[in-house]
Amino acid sequence: MKKIKQNAIRFLRKNKMDYLDVDIDIAIDAFKSEMQKGLAGKKSSLDMIPTYIETGVEVPTNKRVIVIDAGGTNFRVAVVHFNEQKKPIIENLSLYKMPGVQHEIGKEEFFKTMAGFLKDVAGASPSIGFCFSYPAKIFPNRDGRLIRLSKEIKAKEVIGEFIGEGLNRAIVSMGLGGDKHIVLLNDTVVTLLAGIGYQNRSFGSYIGFILGTGTNTCYIEKNSNIKKTQGLDLLKCQIINTESGNFGKIKQGKTDITLDKSTINPGVQKFEKMISGAYLGPLFLQTIHRACDNGLFSTGAANALWQISELDTKDMNAFLLYPYGNNPLADAAKQGNADDSLTLYYIADRLTERAAKLTAINLSALAIKSGQGTDPSRPICIVAEGTTFYQMKGLKTRVEFYLKQYLENKLGIYYEIISVDNATLIGSAIAGLTN
């Protein structure tokens, strides 16, 4: 068993794909440097997008708002209000497929498809809180211009368009009412807002964190540190959407580079492609195919593994949970011997460990930049969402290990991770009602 593990580690280290190849201090310094450049308006892989969303605003009760959650795969619509006890009431919740998931579509079809999803709720409120999980430059009117697409969404014509404006045009053209007041914000931002509205505990600051199909983070920054935006009240703070999935100053391994070249957007979202649900399974598949070429598996197992042409992160997780169960990877390993199953497991496990370490680097950089968390009675609240973070075997506990080791033990920065049910809907409602 020891020899099998050593062979797997040797292979991963040779290809720069092991978690031991990641230096936390160097990576965090690089992350903080990119954050600083992004805030100053200098060239950076981190967009550091001002949201013009402040925290601490009172949420009105018994006032309805339409909410939209445009995620990596799904498009959700609902109507939300907060009762006298400040509890969110979610009504008319509907689920659709995100436009552009299956095939390339033009901008007119993109916006009309979204407007069509609002048909049953369009008259419920003049306001929309729109959680849009793609990089967009936000303007003071709270609308946003799409910077780029991610998560393999196919709608190139929409790049450069104002999302709220385009949706409003489609709403009017389809006879669904007059212009709506649309507040566009990222999924990490609504997650952060949901965390603030979740309970009455005292936290030093907040971080919004998503690790599902894609990944991103946001945090609260002083306006005085946002050098690229003029006219801000320097005594106030606002939420900054880092667009951390595009962090580009991380050393890629050989398989990372191969996978990146195979995607529809090579050269961007490099960090996301190393840790998120849309890419971790395919990354694992390309890694084990490379391992087959390097002779790590017996002939029977290698032949079976080569027959697997597609693999998603759910399949990778199923194997980690049930390495001798009924799943594509376990079935392939059974065509060889016991050593093949163990080799496959070590590679999957160590890629998961690497994803956890990289995630902790992202969160640590934001925690440090916030300047908060040194008082253990008022820790930084990390509001975390995403199926990959919560369901991938061993991922969450390892993220917490690295955060404990680095942030708390080494730097004396305290944190707490929480989850909020229906965070994107609740946060979108708060944004739509308070802006």
C-alpha positions in Angstrom: 0.0 0.0 0.0 2.8 2.4 0.8 4.5 1.8 -2.5 1.2 2.4 -4.4 0.8 5.7 -2.6 4.4 6.7 -3.3 3.9 6.0 -7.0 0.7 8.1 -7.1 2.4 11.0 -5.3 5.5 10.7 -7.5 3.3 10.9 -10.6 1.3 13.9 -9.3 4.5 15.8 -8.2 6.1 15.1 -11.6 3.1 16.7 -13.3 2.8 19.6 -10.7 -0.7 18.4 -9.8 -0.2 17.6 -6.1 -1.3 19.7 -3.2 2.3 19.7 -1.9 3.2 21.8 -5.0 1.1 24.7 -3.7 2.9 27.1 -1.3 0.3 28.8 0.8 2.4 31.9 1.7 3.4 32.6 -1.9 -0.1 32.0 -3.2 -1.7 34.3 -0.6 0.8 37.0 -1.3 0.1 36.8 -5.0 -3.7 36.8 -4.3 -3.4 40.0 -2.1 -1.2 41.7 -4.7 -3.8 41.0 -7.5 -6.6 42.3 -5.2 -4.6 45.5 -4.6 -4.0 46.0 -8.3 -7.6 45.4 -9.1 -8.8 48.0 -6.6 -6.4 50.5 -8.0 -7.6 49.9 -11.6 -4.3 48.4 -12.6 -4.0 45.3 -14.8 -5.0 42.3 -12.7 -6.6 38.9 -13.0 -9.0 39.9 -10.3 -11.6 42.3 -11.5 -12.4 43.6 -7.9 -15.8 44.9 -9.0 -17.4 47.6 -6.8 -21.1 46.6 -6.3 -22.4 49.9 -4.8 -24.1 47.7 -2.3 -23.7 48.8 1.3 -24.5 46.7 4.4 -26.6 47.6 7.5 -29.6 48.9 5.6 -33.0 48.2 7.2 -35.1 45.7 5.2 -38.8 46.7 4.8 -41.5 44.3 5.9 -44.5 43.0 3.9 -43.2 44.5 0.6 -42.9 42.1 -2.3 -40.0 41.9 -4.7 -39.4 39.6 -7.7 -36.1 37.6 -7.4 -34.1 35.9 -10.1 -31.2 33.5 -9.6 -29.3 32.9 -12.8 -26.8 30.2 -11.9 -24.4 27.9 -13.7 -27.1 25.4 -14.8 -30.5 26.6 -13.4 -32.5 29.8 -13.6 -34.9 30.3 -10.6 -37.7 32.8 -10.3 -39.7 33.7 -7.1 -41.5 36.4 -5.2 -40.2 37.2 -1.7 -41.3 39.4 1.2 -40.2 39.6 4.8 -42.9 39.3 7.5 -43.2 41.3 10.7 -40.6 39.0 12.3 -38.2 39.7 9.5 -38.5 36.1 8.2 -38.4 35.7 4.4 -41.5 34.3 2.8 -40.7 32.7 -0.6 -43.7 32.3 -3.1 -44.2 31.2 -6.7 -40.8 29.5 -6.9 -40.1 28.1 -10.4 -37.1 26.4 -11.9 -35.8 26.6 -15.5 -32.7 25.8 -17.5 -30.2 28.7 -17.8 -30.3 30.1 -21.3 -27.2 29.0 -23.3 -26.5 25.8 -21.3 -27.2 23.5 -24.2 -26.3 25.5 -27.3 -25.1 28.8 -28.6 -27.8 31.5 -28.5 -28.0 35.2 -29.6 -28.6 38.1 -27.3 -32.2 38.6 -28.3 -33.1 35.0 -27.6 -31.1 35.1 -24.3 -33.1 38.1 -22.9 -36.5 37.0 -24.3 -36.0 33.5 -22.8 -35.4 35.1 -19.4 -38.3 37.5 -19.7 -40.5 34.5 -20.6 -39.6 32.9 -17.3 -41.0 35.9 -15.5 -44.5 35.7 -17.2 -46.3 34.4 -14.1 -44.8 36.8 -11.6 -44.1 40.0 -13.6 -47.0 41.9 -12.0 -46.0 41.1 -8.4 -43.6 44.0 -7.9 -42.0 46.9 -9.8 -38.6 45.8 -8.5 -36.3 42.8 -9.3 -33.4 41.6 -7.2 -31.3 39.8 -9.9 -28.6 37.3 -8.8 -26.4 37.0 -11.9 -23.6 34.5 -11.4 -21.3 35.8 -14.1 -18.6 38.6 -14.2 -20.3 41.9 -14.8 -19.2 45.5 -14.3 -21.7 47.1 -12.0 -22.7 50.8 -12.4 -24.2 53.2 -9.8 -27.7 52.5 -11.1 -27.1 48.9 -10.0 -27.2 47.5 -13.6 -24.2 45.6 -14.9 -22.4 45.1 -18.2 -21.3 41.5 -18.9 -17.6 41.1 -18.9 -17.3 37.5 -19.9 -19.2 34.2 -19.6 -18.1 31.3 -17.5 -19.4 27.8 -16.5 -19.5 26.9 -20.3 -22.6 29.1 -21.0 -22.8 29.7 -24.8 -24.1 33.2 -25.5 -21.2 35.2 -26.9 -23.4 38.0 -28.2 -24.4 38.9 -24.7 -20.8 39.9 -23.7 -20.7 43.7 -23.3 -24.5 44.0 -22.9 -26.2 45.6 -19.9 -28.1 42.7 -18.3 -30.9 44.7 -16.6 -31.4 46.9 -19.6 -31.6 43.9 -21.9 -34.1 42.1 -19.7 -36.2 45.2 -19.4 -36.4 45.6 -23.2 -37.5 42.0 -23.5 -40.1 42.4 -20.7 -41.6 45.4 -22.5 -41.5 43.8 -25.9 -43.4 40.8 -24.6 -46.1 42.8 -23.0 -45.2 41.9 -19.4 -45.4 45.4 -18.0 -43.3 48.6 -17.9 -39.7 48.9 -16.9 -38.6 47.2 -13.7 -36.1 48.6 -11.2 -33.5 45.9 -11.5 -30.7 45.5 -9.0 -28.0 43.2 -10.5 -25.5 41.5 -8.3 -23.4 38.4 -8.1 -24.2 35.2 -6.3 -21.5 35.7 -3.8 -22.8 39.2 -2.9 -26.4 37.9 -2.3 -24.9 35.1 -0.2 -23.1 37.6 1.9 -26.3 39.7 2.3 -28.3 36.6 3.3 -25.7 35.9 6.0 -26.0 39.4 7.4 -29.8 39.1 7.5 -29.7 35.5 8.9 -29.2 36.2 12.6 -28.4 38.8 15.2 -24.9 37.7 16.2 -22.0 40.1 16.1 -19.4 39.4 13.5 -16.4 41.5 12.6 -17.0 41.3 8.9 -18.4 39.0 6.2 -17.2 37.0 3.2 -19.5 35.6 0.6 -18.2 32.3 -0.9 -19.5 30.1 -3.6 -18.0 26.7 -4.6 -20.5 24.8 -6.8 -20.5 24.6 -10.6 -18.2 27.6 -10.5 -16.5 29.6 -7.7 -16.2 33.2 -6.5 -15.8 35.3 -3.4 -16.7 38.8 -2.2 -15.9 40.8 1.0 -16.6 44.2 2.5 -14.0 46.9 1.6 -13.5 50.5 2.7 -14.4 53.0 -0.1 -11.1 54.8 0.7 -9.2 51.7 -0.6 -11.1 51.6 -3.9 -8.8 53.9 -5.9 -10.2 53.1 -9.3 -13.7 54.6 -8.6 -14.2 58.3 -8.1 -16.9 60.0 -6.1 -17.3 57.4 -3.4 -18.1 58.4 0.2 -14.7 57.7 1.7 -16.2 57.2 5.2 -18.4 54.3 4.0 -17.8 50.7 2.9 -19.2 48.5 0.2 -19.2 44.9 -1.0 -16.5 44.1 -3.5 -17.0 41.2 -6.0 -13.5 39.8 -6.5 -14.3 37.4 -9.4 -11.8 35.1 -7.8 -12.4 32.3 -10.2 -10.3 34.2 -12.7 -7.3 34.5 -10.4 -4.4 33.9 -12.8 -1.2 34.0 -10.6 -1.4 30.4 -9.4 0.9 27.8 -10.8 -0.9 25.4 -13.0 0.0 21.8 -13.3 0.4 20.0 -16.7 -3.1 18.6 -16.6 -4.5 22.0 -15.6 -3.0 23.5 -18.8 -4.3 20.7 -20.9 -7.9 21.1 -19.5 -7.8 24.8 -19.9 -6.9 24.5 -23.6 -9.9 22.2 -24.1 -12.5 24.6 -22.7 -14.6 27.2 -24.6 -12.7 30.0 -22.8 -9.0 29.0 -22.7 -6.8 31.3 -20.7 -9.4 32.7 -18.3 -11.0 31.4 -15.1 -7.8 29.4 -14.4 -8.4 29.2 -10.7 -12.0 28.1 -11.2 -10.9 25.3 -13.5 -8.7 23.9 -10.7 -11.3 23.6 -7.9 -15.0 24.0 -9.1 -17.7 21.4 -9.8 -17.8 22.2 -13.6 -14.1 21.2 -14.0 -12.9 19.0 -11.1 -14.3 15.8 -12.7 -13.0 16.5 -16.2 -9.6 17.5 -14.6 -9.5 14.2 -12.8 -10.3 12.2 -15.9 -7.5 13.9 -17.9 -5.1 13.3 -15.0 -5.9 9.5 -14.8 -5.6 9.3 -18.6 -2.1 10.8 -18.3 -1.5 8.3 -15.5 -2.5 5.5 -17.8 0.2 6.7 -20.3 2.7 6.7 -17.5 2.0 3.0 -16.6 0.3 3.5 -13.2 -2.5 1.1 -14.0 -2.6 -2.5 -15.1 -3.5 -3.2 -18.7 -7.1 -4.2 -17.9 -7.8 -1.1 -15.8 -6.0 1.3 -18.2 -8.0 0.0 -21.1 -11.3 0.5 -19.2 -10.3 3.9 -18.0 -9.5 5.0 -21.5 -13.0 4.0 -22.5 -14.4 6.8 -20.2 -14.6 9.8 -22.4 -16.6 12.1 -20.1 -16.6 12.3 -16.3 -18.3 14.9 -14.1 -17.5 15.8 -10.5 -20.4 13.8 -9.2 -18.8 10.6 -10.7 -15.5 11.5 -9.0 -17.3 12.0 -5.7 -19.2 8.8 -6.1 -15.9 6.9 -6.5 -14.4 8.6 -3.4 -17.5 7.6 -1.4 -17.8 4.1 -2.9 -14.5 3.0 -4.4 -15.7 -0.5 -4.7 -19.3 0.3 -5.5 -21.4 0.7 -8.6 -20.0 3.7 -10.5 -18.0 4.2 -13.7 -14.6 4.6 -12.0 -15.0 1.7 -9.7 -16.2 -0.5 -12.6 -13.1 0.4 -14.6 -10.8 -0.3 -11.7 -12.4 -3.8 -11.3 -11.1 -4.7 -14.7 -7.6 -4.7 -13.2 -6.6 -5.5 -9.6 -6.8 -4.1 -6.1 -3.8 -1.9 -6.7 -5.7 -0.1 -9.5 -8.5 0.9 -7.2 -6.1 2.2 -4.6 -4.1 4.2 -7.1 -7.2 5.8 -8.5 -8.3 6.7 -5.0 -5.0 8.3 -4.1 -5.1 10.5 -7.2 -8.7 11.6 -6.6 -8.2 12.2 -2.9 -5.1 14.3 -3.4 -6.7 16.4 -6.2 -9.5 17.1 -3.7 -7.0 18.0 -1.1 -5.4 20.4 -3.6 -8.8 22.0 -4.3 -9.3 22.5 -0.5 -5.9 24.1 -0.1 -6.5 26.5 -3.0 -9.9 27.4 -1.6 -8.4 28.2 1.8 -5.9 30.4 0.1 -8.7 32.4 -1.6 -10.6 32.8 1.7 -7.5 33.6 3.7 -6.5 36.4 1.3 -9.9 38.0 1.7 -9.9 37.6 5.5 -6.5 39.3 5.7 -7.5 42.1 3.3 -10.7 42.8 5.3 -8.6 43.9 8.3 -11.0 42.2 10.7 -11.3 39.0 12.7 -8.5 39.6 15.3 -11.2 39.7 18.1 -12.3 36.1 18.7 -15.6 37.3 20.0 -16.3 39.0 16.7 -14.9 36.6 14.0 -15.2 37.0 10.3 -18.4 35.3 9.1 -17.8 33.2 5.9 -21.2 32.6 4.3 -20.6 29.5 2.2 -22.8 28.1 -0.5 -22.4 25.4 -3.2 -22.8 21.7 -3.6 -19.1 21.1 -4.4 -18.1 22.6 -1.1 -20.6 20.8 1.0 -21.0 17.5 -0.8 -17.5 16.7 -2.2 -16.0 14.0 0.1 -13.4 15.6 2.5 -13.4 19.0 0.9 -15.1 21.1 3.5 -13.2 19.6 6.5 -9.9 20.1 4.7 -10.7 23.7 3.9 -11.4 24.3 7.6 -8.1 22.5 8.5 -6.1 24.9 6.3 -8.0 28.0 7.6 -7.5 26.9 11.2 -3.8 26.2 10.6 -3.1 29.4 8.7 -5.6 32.1 9.7 -6.1 31.3 13.3 -3.0 29.6 14.5 -0.5 31.6 12.4 -2.1 35.0 12.0 -4.6 35.2 14.9 -7.5 35.9 12.6 -10.8 34.2 13.7 -13.6 33.0 11.4 -16.7 31.0 11.3 -18.4 29.3 8.4 -22.2 29.3 8.1 -24.8 28.2 5.6 -28.1 30.0 4.9 -31.0 28.1 3.3 -32.1 29.7 0.0 -29.3 32.2 0.4 -29.4 33.5 -3.2 -33.2 34.1 -3.1 -33.0 35.8 0.3 -30.0 37.9 -0.5 -31.5 39.0 -3.9 -34.7 40.0 -2.1 -32.7 42.1 0.4 -30.8 43.8 -2.5 -34.0 44.5 -4.5 -35.8 46.0 -1.5 -33.0 48.2 -0.1 -31.4 49.6 -3.3 
